[in-house]
């Protein structure tokens, strides 16, 4: 698994979602809200992955980087006017570093984060975790197929599923 892995597909199913996209393809979410006048309005916000990769290093460290373009709306103005009031698109970046391990006996990939930086609308948020206090990202089985692998997060209680497919 030691290599740079690029996101190839993103899938999300459940709770009315049916998303299956590649890089630079837009995916959207819709929310039905009640306006101040009592009417209903469907508000839509969208995203697209511009860059998404993971470096899994031989020393057991990793770097994960993603960048996406997002559109959003002004919720209060939209509810007040009962018309979607869009905000300017913005760039979101997430950069994470930590440790990783792969357990061949159960096929699980483990990743724990010791540092992250996210940037949204020019605002930077950072978190450093002390040794032994890492933030668990996941410890989940992966499906490896040649030069690709699949991270599959499934919640059987609500049927919600998210699948990330990475390729070398």
C-alpha positions in Angstrom: 0.0 0.0 0.0 3.0 2.3 0.3 2.5 4.9 -2.5 0.5 8.0 -3.5 -3.2 7.1 -3.9 -5.5 9.4 -5.8 -9.3 9.5 -5.4 -10.9 8.1 -8.5 -14.6 7.8 -7.4 -16.8 9.1 -4.6 -20.1 7.4 -3.9 -22.7 8.3 -1.3 -26.0 6.4 -0.7 -28.8 6.6 1.8 -31.1 9.3 3.3 -32.2 10.2 -0.2 -28.7 10.5 -1.6 -27.5 8.7 -4.7 -24.1 10.2 -5.6 -21.5 8.5 -7.8 -18.9 11.0 -9.2 -15.3 11.3 -10.3 -12.8 14.1 -9.8 -14.0 17.6 -10.9 -17.6 16.3 -11.2 -20.2 18.3 -9.1 -22.4 16.6 -6.5 -25.2 18.5 -4.8 -27.4 18.2 -1.7 -30.8 19.5 -1.3 -32.7 20.5 1.9 -36.3 21.4 2.2 -37.0 24.2 4.6 -40.0 26.2 5.8 -39.9 29.9 4.9 -40.9 32.7 7.3 -44.1 33.0 5.3 -44.9 29.3 5.9 -44.2 28.1 2.3 -41.5 25.5 1.6 -38.3 26.1 -0.2 -35.7 23.6 -1.5 -32.1 24.9 -0.9 -29.2 23.4 -2.9 -25.5 23.4 -2.2 -22.9 21.7 -4.3 -19.2 20.6 -4.2 -16.6 19.0 -6.5 -13.3 17.4 -5.6 -10.5 19.2 -7.4 -7.6 17.3 -5.7 -7.7 14.3 -3.3 -4.8 12.1 -2.5 -3.2 10.1 0.3 0.6 9.4 0.6 1.1 6.2 2.6 4.8 6.2 3.6 7.1 3.3 4.4 7.8 4.7 7.9 4.1 4.4 8.9 3.2 8.1 8.4 0.7 9.5 6.0 -0.4 12.7 4.4 -3.9 13.2 3.2 -4.8 16.3 1.1 -8.1 17.3 -0.4 -9.3 20.4 -2.2 -12.8 21.0 -3.2 -14.9 23.8 -4.7 -18.1 24.5 -2.9 -21.2 26.6 -3.5 -23.4 27.5 -0.6 -26.3 29.8 0.2 -27.3 32.4 2.8 -29.8 30.4 4.9 -31.3 33.4 6.8 -31.8 35.5 3.7 -33.2 32.5 1.8 -35.7 31.6 4.5 -36.7 35.3 4.9 -37.2 35.8 1.1 -38.3 32.2 0.3 -35.8 32.4 -2.6 -32.4 30.8 -2.6 -29.8 33.5 -2.0 -26.5 32.1 -3.2 -23.1 33.0 -1.7 -19.9 33.2 -3.8 -18.3 29.8 -4.4 -15.3 29.1 -2.2 -12.3 26.8 -2.0 -12.0 24.3 0.9 -8.7 22.6 1.6 -8.0 19.9 4.2 -4.4 18.7 4.9 -3.9 15.9 7.4 -0.8 14.1 8.8 -0.5 11.1 11.1 0.1 7.4 11.2 -1.3 4.5 9.3 -1.1 0.7 9.4 -2.6 -2.1 7.4 -3.6 -5.4 9.1 -3.4 -8.2 6.5 -5.2 -10.7 8.7 -8.5 -8.7 8.8 -7.9 -6.4 5.8 -8.3 -3.2 7.9 -6.6 0.1 7.2 -6.1 2.2 10.3 -5.4 5.9 10.2 -4.9 8.3 13.1 -4.3 12.0 12.7 -1.8 14.0 14.7 -2.2 17.2 12.7 -4.7 18.9 10.4 -5.1 22.2 8.8 -8.3 23.2 7.0 -8.8 26.4 5.0 -12.3 27.7 4.2 -13.1 31.1 2.8 -9.5 32.2 3.7 -10.0 31.1 7.4 -7.4 28.7 8.6 -8.1 26.1 11.4 -5.3 23.9 12.8 -5.1 21.2 15.4 -2.0 19.5 16.7 -2.6 16.4 18.9 -0.1 15.4 21.6 1.7 12.0 21.3 -0.7 9.3 22.3 -3.7 11.6 21.7 -4.2 11.2 18.0 -7.7 11.6 16.4 -8.8 8.2 14.9 -9.9 8.8 11.3 -10.9 5.2 10.6 -10.1 1.6 11.3 -12.0 -0.1 8.5 -11.7 -3.0 6.1 -10.6 -2.1 2.6 -11.0 -3.9 -0.7 -7.7 -4.1 -2.7 -7.9 -4.8 -6.4 -4.6 -4.4 -8.2 -3.7 -0.7 -8.4 -6.8 0.4 -6.6 -8.5 0.1 -3.2 -11.9 0.9 -1.8 -12.8 2.5 1.6 -16.4 1.5 2.3 -18.1 3.2 5.3 -21.5 1.6 6.0 -23.9 2.3 8.9 -26.4 -0.6 9.0 -28.7 1.2 11.4 -29.6 3.9 8.9 -28.4 2.3 5.7 -26.0 5.2 5.0 -23.0 4.3 2.9 -20.0 6.3 1.6 -17.4 4.7 -0.7 -14.0 6.2 -1.7 -12.1 4.5 -4.5 -8.4 5.3 -4.8 -5.9 4.5 -7.5 -2.1 4.7 -7.8 
